[in-house]
Amino acid sequence: MGIHERRNREKQLLRQEILDAAREMFVRDGYEGVSMRKIAEKIEYSPTTIYHYFRDKTDLLSQIIQESFTKLNNQLEAVFGDQSQCPRECLRRGMATYVDFALTHPSHYYLTFMFRQVEDCPSPLDDEAYCLGMKCFDYLRQAVKRAMDSGEIDRCDLETASQALWAGLHGVSSLLISLEGGFPFVERQQLINHTLEMMLRGAGMQPKLAAGQEASRAR
C-alpha cells in the first residue's frame, strides 16, 4: 500500500470513528446534549479535526442517516432483488429483513426513524438521504406490486398497501427498540413472526398449505 492509499484509508477510519462516536452520543445525550467539542473529546481529537469532515452536528446526523439507509438498502436489495423467488416468499423475507435490520442496528434505526419525533432538531434529511430512504421504500413497494400481480395478496391501492405494511414494520421495530425490558413481551422472534403473519393475512395473503392439505383441498 502506497503513502497516498494509506492516508486515504486513515482518513476513512477517522471519519467512521467520528460517526460512531456521534451516533452513540446522539442516542445517549439527545441532539442538544451533543456538541462538536464533546465529540472531539470522546475520540481525543481537536474540534478542528472534526470540522475537516463535517460542517456541524446536523451534517453529522445527516451522514449517520445516509449510512443507515445505505446499510438497509444493501440488505433489502439482497432479498427483493432476487426475482427468482416467488412473490409470497420475497415479500415475507423482505419484511423480516427490515425488522432484523432495526433490531441488529438499533442506534442506526433510532436516529433514522425515531429520533426527530422526540428531539427538537433541524431536519437532517438532505437530498441524498431522502433519495436513499425512498429507494428502501421502493423495494417494498415493488414487492407488494409483484404479490398483487400474482394474486398472492388482495389488489388495492399500491401506495396505501405499501405504506400500511411499512407502518406495521416500523411499529413492531420501534416498540422492541424503545420498550426493551419495559414490557413483558413474548419471545421476540415469536412476536415478530406472528406480527408479520397477521399483517400479511390482513393484506389478503392466505397461509401456505402443506402438500397434504393442498391435496385435500383439491379433492
N, C-alpha and C positions, 0 to 999 in steps of 0.2 A: 504494500500500500504506500503510495506516494505522499508527500507532505500535504498537497492540496486535498487529496481524498481524506487523509486523516483529520485535517482541520474541519472539513465539512461534516465528517462523522461526529466529531466532538461537539460541533455546533448543534447538530440534530439531537444528540444526547442531552445537552444542556437545555435545549428548548423543551424536550419531553420532561425533563426534571422539573422545569418551571410549571408546565401544565399539570403534572401530577400533584405537585405541592399546592397549586392554586385550587385544583378540584377538591382536594381533601379539606382545605381551609374554607372554601365556599360552603361545603356541606356542613361543616362543624360550626362555623362562626357567622354564616349569613353574608349577604352582599355588603352591608355596611360595616361589618366587622373585619373585612379584608382590605388591605392596602398593599400597594406595590412594595412599600418598605417592609411590611410584615412578611410578605412572600420572600423577599430578599434575605431577611434574617433567617427564615426557616431553611433555605438552601445554602446559606452562608456565602452569598454573593452581594455585591453592591446593587442598590436600586437601579443605577445607571445601566448595569448589565442587562437587567430585565427589559428596560426600555429599548434596548437594541433589537429585541424580539417582538415586543407587544407595545401598542400605543398606550394602553391604560387597562384597568381591570375589566372594563366592558369588552374590550377587544380580547382579553384573555378568556372571558366567559364564552364569547362567540367562538373562539378557536376550540374550546372544550366541546361545545355543542357540535361543531363540524366534525371533530374527532369521533364523537359518539355516533353521529349519523353515518359516518364512513364505516365504522365497525359494524353497525347494524345493517347497512347496505350489503356489505360483503357476505354476511351470514344469510340474509334473505335471498340474495342472488343465487347462492349455492343451492337453495331449496326451490324457489319459484322459477329459477332459470332452467330447471330440468324439465323440459317439455315431454319427456318420455313417461313421466308419472301420470297416473290417472288424476283427473281434476279433483276428485274427492280427497285423495291422499296428499296431493300437492297443497291444497288449502289447509288441511288439518296440520300437516307438518310445518307449514309456514307460520301458522298461528302459534303453534307450540314453540317454534324457534324464537318468535318475538318475545314471548313471556320468559323463555330461558335466557335470552339476552338481558332482559331487565333485571332478572334475579342474579345473574352472573356478574353484571356490571351495575350494581345499584347506585353508585355515586354518579356514573355517567347518566343513567336513566333519570335519576332525581333532578340533576341540573338541567337536563334537556327538556323534560316533560312536566316537572312538578315545581321547580324552584321559583319560577316567576309568579306562581299562584300565591305564594306566601311572602315574597320579598318585594320591597319597593325599589326595583332597579330598572334601568332602561332596557328596552328590548334588545337582546344581543343577537337577534336573528338578522344577519346581513343576507345579501342576495345568495351567496354561496351556501350558507347554512340552510336557508329556506328551500333552495333547489334540491339539496341533499335530502331534506326531510320529505319533500314531496315525491322524490324518487322512491323512498322507502314505502310511502303510502301507495304509490302506483303499483308496486309489486303485489300488494294485497288486492288492489282494485282489479288488476288483470287476472289474478287467480279466482276472484269472485266471478268475473265475467266468464271464464272458462267453465266454472262449475255451473253457472246458469245455462250456458250454451249446450252443455252436455246433459242437462236435466237433473244434475245432482242436487241442486238447491232450487227453490222457487224463483221464477223470474219476476223481478220487480225493478224499481229504480236502482240502477247500479250504484250511483253515488250514495244514496241513502243506505243501501245494504252494506256497502263497504265501510262507511263511517260508523254504522251501528256495530259492526263486528270489531272495528278498531276501538270503539268506546268500551266494549266489553273486555278486550285485551288490556287496555290501559287500566281499567278498573281493577281487575284481579292483580295486575302487576304492581300498581301503586299501593294497593291495600297490603300486599305481602311485604312491600318495602317499608312503608310508613308505620305499620302496626305490628311489625315483627316482635313477638314476645309480649304484645299488649292485648292480644285477643286469643281466646282458646280455639284457634283454627284446627281443623282436622289435619291429618298428614298432608304435607304440602303438595306432593305430586298427585295424590288422590283428589285434592281440591282443584288443582289445575285441570286435570283430565276431565273431571266431572263438569267443570265450568265450560270448557271448550265443547264438550259433547252437548250440553244444554244450548249453547249458542248456535251450534250447527243445526241441531234439531229445530231450533226456533226459526232458522233460515230455510227450513224445509228439507234438510238432508235426513234421509231415513237411515237407521242403524244398518251397518253392513251385516248381512246374514252369513252364517256359516254354511258350508256346502250342503249339509243335511237339511238345514232349514230352507235353503233355496229350492232343493228338490221337492220338499214337502209342499212348499207354496205353489210350485209349478203344477203339482198334481191337483 
